[in-house]
Amino acid sequence: MEEMTLEAARVNAGYNQQEAGALFGVHYQTIAKWENDNTKMPYEMIEKIPNIYGVPPNSIFFGKKNEFIRLLRKKANGLKGGMSHATK
């Protein structure tokens, strides 16, 4: 399974930040903070991800959101490069 951001997991589960906050028992701003950088998300909250978002924690990218985007771009550029070599 490909990794996704915490935000993507929330959106795919059909929740807004306020709803997710209520389910996790935290303020919606805490959800927003975790979605931008979940490296400080408490373990007991990580354990709730499967029950709330319906995905295993190992499918979530743990780090800063901008780092995830950078890695996706790098991966996409690598795929483009590989395809151009295959078509030659």
C-alpha positions as CSV (number, residue, x, y, z in Angstrom):
1,M,0.0,0.0,0.0
2,E,1.3,3.5,-0.9
3,E,1.8,5.9,1.9
4,M,-0.6,8.9,2.2
5,T,-0.6,12.0,4.3
6,L,-2.7,12.2,7.5
7,E,-4.8,14.8,5.7
8,A,-5.5,12.4,2.8
9,A,-6.5,9.7,5.3
10,R,-9.0,12.1,7.0
11,V,-10.5,13.3,3.7
12,N,-10.8,9.8,2.3
13,A,-12.6,8.8,5.5
14,G,-15.1,11.7,4.9
15,Y,-14.3,13.9,7.9
16,N,-13.5,17.6,8.2
17,Q,-10.9,18.7,10.8
18,Q,-13.6,19.5,13.4
19,E,-15.2,16.1,13.1
20,A,-11.8,14.4,13.2
21,G,-10.8,16.4,16.3
22,A,-14.0,15.3,18.0
23,L,-13.2,11.6,17.2
24,F,-9.6,11.9,18.4
25,G,-10.7,14.0,21.4
26,V,-8.6,17.0,20.5
27,H,-9.2,20.5,19.1
28,Y,-9.4,20.9,15.3
29,Q,-6.3,23.0,15.4
30,T,-4.4,20.1,16.7
31,I,-5.6,18.0,13.7
32,A,-4.4,20.8,11.4
33,K,-1.0,20.9,13.2
34,W,-0.6,17.1,12.9
35,E,-1.5,17.2,9.2
36,N,1.3,19.6,8.6
37,D,3.8,17.8,10.7
38,N,2.8,14.6,12.5
39,T,6.2,13.7,13.9
40,K,5.0,14.8,17.4
41,M,1.6,13.0,17.2
42,P,1.3,11.0,20.4
43,Y,1.5,7.2,20.1
44,E,-1.9,6.8,21.7
45,M,-3.4,8.9,18.9
46,I,-1.6,7.0,16.2
47,E,-3.2,3.8,17.6
48,K,-6.6,5.4,16.9
49,I,-6.0,5.9,13.2
50,P,-7.4,2.5,12.1
51,N,-10.6,2.9,14.0
52,I,-11.2,6.5,12.9
53,Y,-9.8,6.7,9.4
54,G,-10.0,3.0,8.5
55,V,-6.4,2.7,7.4
56,P,-3.4,1.1,9.1
57,P,-0.8,3.5,10.7
58,N,1.9,2.1,8.4
59,S,0.0,3.5,5.4
60,I,0.5,7.0,6.8
61,F,3.6,9.1,6.0
62,F,5.0,10.3,9.2
63,G,6.9,13.6,8.7
64,K,6.3,17.1,7.4
65,K,3.7,17.4,4.7
66,N,6.0,19.4,2.5
67,E,8.6,16.6,2.7
68,F,6.0,14.1,1.5
69,I,5.2,16.3,-1.5
70,R,8.9,16.6,-2.2
71,L,9.3,12.9,-2.2
72,L,6.3,12.4,-4.5
73,R,7.8,14.9,-7.0
74,K,11.1,13.1,-6.8
75,K,9.5,9.8,-7.4
76,A,7.4,11.2,-10.3
77,N,10.5,12.7,-11.9
78,G,12.2,9.3,-11.6
79,L,9.3,7.6,-13.3
80,K,9.4,10.1,-16.2
81,G,13.1,9.6,-16.6
82,G,12.7,5.8,-16.6
83,M,9.9,6.0,-19.2
84,S,12.0,8.1,-21.6
85,H,14.8,5.6,-21.5
86,A,12.4,2.7,-22.2
87,T,10.9,4.4,-25.2
88,K,14.3,5.0,-26.9
